[in-house]
Amino acid sequence: DEYKLFAFVKDITEEINAPFPKRIYLSPGIDATVFYDTNFLSIFLPISMNLKIGLGLVNSTNTSELKAILTRELAFYSKKNMGCGRYIYHVNSVIFHMLYDNDGYKRVVNKRFYLDCIVFGIRSIVNWFIKKIQWLMQQHYTVVNRNYVNLSREIAHHADAVAAVAAGSDNLRTSLLKMVPGDLCYAKLLEFYDNWINESIKTDNIFPQRRELMIRFAKDNGLEWVKDEMVIGSIESFNTTPRRVSIKNQWASHPDLAERIVLVMEMDVVKSVDHSSAWGLFGTPVVLQKEMTAKVYERIEFDNEPTAIDTETFCERIDAYFATQKFDARYKGYFDAHDLFEFDAEAECRNVVAADDEVRLSDLDKMLNKEIVGYTKMVKGLLDDIVLLKGIWLKGFDVKTFDYNGYKKKVEDAMVTHREIIDELKTYTNTMMETDKSLFRFFYSKALEKGIHQSLISDYKGYIETVKQHLADTQLIDEMFDVIKPFYAEKVTIKQAIALGEEVKRKEGEVKERLALLIRTPAYKNFIKPGMR
């Protein structure tokens, strides 16, 4: 029925010399991918590919951007020299399963030789030899697989290049960038409606509501919204955390987004932009959107007959929610990723006098200048770098080098770099500590004028205790996960399983005790829903 879409895809396949998909599937997500039904014979026999288009992607892009994304996916199969990727993928999968996913053999051997003690001994010897042979082959496979992922990255770069030539470098760049907020907003939309299931609230059409979330995302991140499109200058346009330390994932089969965008823009292929909505490729988009929304709700059960809310009601609900999750705009995001430091509030305010006409909110603006606000992100990035460096020198990553401020360093340098970053972190945190004290004195002078200064002191102390308790709760949950992790990530003996089970019970008791206290605490009453109890 969607003849426009089929013609659109057909034009792309002819332009890049790719086969037309056997089937075109639609999904609600923010992606597009080419796939095929595989089996062992796929190594030797040609098979037709299928194309899946996420309507979330259609909802986020214009026609030129959608062309860029679809061209890239179809480019993986555009020429014979690209077709080798399919063969290599299948062979690599077969080898992997032979070496790592061979529990079937063990079950057969154990079942056949379970009753015979003599054969049991022979089986143990045979199993020992097989494990040693597998270990040796696994070491060789590691080298082979590293070459495989390198080839995969080159194929991915080639697909990007084909898409850039066909659709234009900038169209591919903007489409790739839009997928980031598109994915985040879709996840947030599902989170909202998941929380509203208990209220028996649903929607008939998720797509215009998801677009409303993207509009709010653009506003919160200082992005323009022009002619019903999000305008993203670069990947730095998002509120990303600056990082000093990075390691290259040698096992990643695809290059990261920043690397892809740099290479695409270096090609500098200029093409015209069709700003029309990608929904124009569908005959009855609203009908299709509602059908896909119904698919999303297909397996969801409501206690009562659900009420479908329109986009206006949805916006009212999410705006009310976001209002409770944001600090006053005059803080400029200073507290978004920063908790107040602990200090002696009474001592800091001992000589503070009540605010007069000279103490204005303009003073707040001076205290929270752009440099100071930027420190919060710098500190978060440095803390993440410290964790990464610790993992590097403890051999938690299979790497020989890492990048620091754009320079390549050896693993042996990780500890020294760690100390350098800690020293830098202290400089930032000391400055932020003084800023916190200045802010507190500022508001204390305002509170003195109104006679509520003691309440401010009390609230601050309560806040500090809450932060400490949060950190303790986080540590408790992390310890609980560490205890149960071996059950999922390792092979344990019966004796080890019994010991771990006892430890789980002990930790479970601590968690239950903490949860019971939370339920009884009046301060958390409004945050604990009936279903959560």
KAHU-V551886 format. One record per residue. RES is the residue in one letter. PHI is phi in whole degrees, 0 to 359 (999 if undefined). NEAR is the number of other C-alpha atoms within 10 Angstrom. Layout:
res: <RES RES>
phi: <PHI PHI>
near: <NEAR NEAR>
//
This chain:
res: <D E Y K L F A F V K D I T E E I N A P F P K R I Y L S P G I D A T V F Y D T N F L S I F L P I S M N L K I G L G L V N S T N T S E L K A I L T R E L A F Y S K K N M G C G R Y I Y H V N S V I F H M L Y D N D G Y K R V V N K R F Y L D C I V F G I R S I V N W F I K K I Q W L M Q Q H Y T V V N R N Y V N L S R E I A H H A D A V A A V A A G S D N L R T S L L K M V P G D L C Y A K L L E F Y D N W I N E S I K T D N I F P Q R R E L M I R F A K D N G L E W V K D E M V I G S I E S F N T T P R R V S I K N Q W A S H P D L A E R I V L V M E M D V V K S V D H S S A W G L F G T P V V L Q K E M T A K V Y E R I E F D N E P T A I D T E T F C E R I D A Y F A T Q K F D A R Y K G Y F D A H D L F E F D A E A E C R N V V A A D D E V R L S D L D K M L N K E I V G Y T K M V K G L L D D I V L L K G I W L K G F D V K T F D Y N G Y K K K V E D A M V T H R E I I D E L K T Y T N T M M E T D K S L F R F F Y S K A L E K G I H Q S L I S D Y K G Y I E T V K Q H L A D T Q L I D E M F D V I K P F Y A E K V T I K Q A I A L G E E V K R K E G E V K E R L A L L I R T P A Y K N F I K P G M R>
phi: <999 271 293 296 294 296 294 297 293 298 299 295 297 290 292 254 59 245 290 285 301 295 221 242 255 243 221 278 284 249 207 214 206 255 214 210 281 247 205 298 292 298 294 253 253 291 230 277 264 241 242 248 242 278 291 296 293 301 290 256 236 270 296 294 291 296 300 298 292 294 298 299 294 289 294 298 233 281 221 298 291 276 294 297 300 295 299 297 301 293 298 299 296 298 298 300 293 295 270 241 241 236 295 299 298 298 296 296 297 297 290 287 254 294 272 263 295 295 294 301 294 298 300 297 295 299 299 297 296 296 298 294 295 298 299 298 292 295 295 294 296 302 293 298 292 297 294 296 291 297 297 298 295 295 296 296 297 297 297 299 296 298 294 295 294 281 246 104 300 289 295 291 301 293 293 295 293 291 292 293 293 299 293 298 290 293 296 293 300 297 296 302 290 295 289 267 299 297 269 57 246 219 222 269 208 281 287 295 286 295 293 297 294 293 298 290 299 299 295 293 255 67 262 282 236 243 51 63 226 281 253 243 288 202 295 287 295 284 285 275 272 294 237 260 248 209 232 276 282 290 262 290 276 228 293 284 299 300 296 297 294 300 294 294 289 294 289 54 270 263 227 292 247 265 281 294 298 295 296 294 279 247 293 231 300 296 299 296 299 290 295 291 298 298 296 299 271 305 255 268 251 252 290 234 300 288 254 273 260 273 295 297 294 302 297 298 291 288 293 295 294 298 298 276 256 242 276 306 301 290 279 58 85 300 264 297 233 219 265 306 287 272 207 279 297 297 295 294 257 300 254 282 252 299 295 242 296 280 269 244 293 297 295 297 296 289 295 260 285 300 295 295 298 294 298 298 288 299 296 298 296 294 297 295 296 297 297 296 296 297 295 292 284 271 63 281 236 275 226 252 221 215 258 227 54 87 251 278 231 277 302 297 273 298 293 295 298 301 294 299 291 298 297 294 299 299 299 294 293 296 295 293 300 295 295 301 295 297 298 294 297 300 285 293 296 293 293 300 299 263 76 239 293 293 296 296 300 297 295 296 297 296 297 299 295 294 298 297 294 300 297 293 295 298 296 297 294 299 295 296 294 298 290 273 304 302 296 255 255 224 264 241 281 299 298 294 297 296 296 295 299 296 293 298 299 295 294 298 297 296 295 298 298 293 296 298 293 300 298 277 280 303 298 260 303 286 262 258 285 306 292 287 297>
near: <8 10 11 13 17 16 12 14 20 15 14 24 20 12 12 19 15 18 17 21 20 11 11 15 13 14 17 20 18 23 18 23 15 19 13 15 9 10 9 10 10 15 16 9 9 11 14 12 17 17 20 19 21 16 22 25 24 23 21 25 26 23 19 23 28 24 24 27 27 23 27 29 21 27 27 23 23 22 13 11 10 16 15 13 17 17 16 15 14 18 14 16 11 14 15 15 11 12 15 11 11 11 10 8 9 10 10 11 14 13 9 12 15 12 10 10 10 9 13 16 12 13 17 13 11 11 14 12 12 12 12 11 12 16 14 11 13 17 10 11 17 12 10 12 16 15 14 18 17 17 16 19 18 15 21 21 19 16 20 26 23 23 26 26 19 21 26 25 25 23 27 29 26 22 21 20 20 22 18 14 18 24 19 15 23 22 14 14 19 14 11 16 17 14 11 12 16 15 15 16 17 21 19 17 21 23 24 14 20 24 21 18 22 23 18 16 18 20 13 11 11 13 17 15 15 8 9 13 19 20 16 19 13 12 17 11 14 18 11 10 15 16 17 16 24 16 17 12 13 14 15 13 17 18 18 12 13 14 10 18 21 11 14 22 17 9 14 13 16 15 15 10 14 13 14 15 18 22 19 14 18 16 14 12 14 14 12 15 21 16 13 20 19 15 13 14 12 9 8 9 12 13 9 11 10 15 12 14 13 15 19 10 12 19 14 10 12 15 14 11 12 11 10 9 10 11 14 10 8 11 15 15 17 21 14 14 11 15 13 17 15 15 15 10 17 11 9 14 18 9 9 13 15 16 17 10 5 8 14 12 11 10 12 16 13 10 18 20 13 12 9 17 20 16 18 21 21 20 23 16 18 22 16 16 22 22 11 19 27 14 13 23 16 12 12 11 14 11 14 12 17 19 15 16 10 10 9 13 16 13 18 12 14 23 16 10 17 20 13 12 19 14 11 14 19 12 12 16 16 12 12 21 15 13 17 19 18 16 16 19 20 22 17 26 21 19 19 16 14 11 12 13 18 13 12 16 18 11 12 17 15 12 15 16 13 12 15 12 12 12 11 12 15 12 12 17 15 11 14 19 13 11 15 16 12 14 13 8 8 8 10 13 9 9 9 13 15 12 11 18 15 12 15 18 12 12 19 15 12 15 16 11 11 13 14 12 12 14 15 10 10 10 9 11 11 7 10 11 8 7 6 7 8>
//
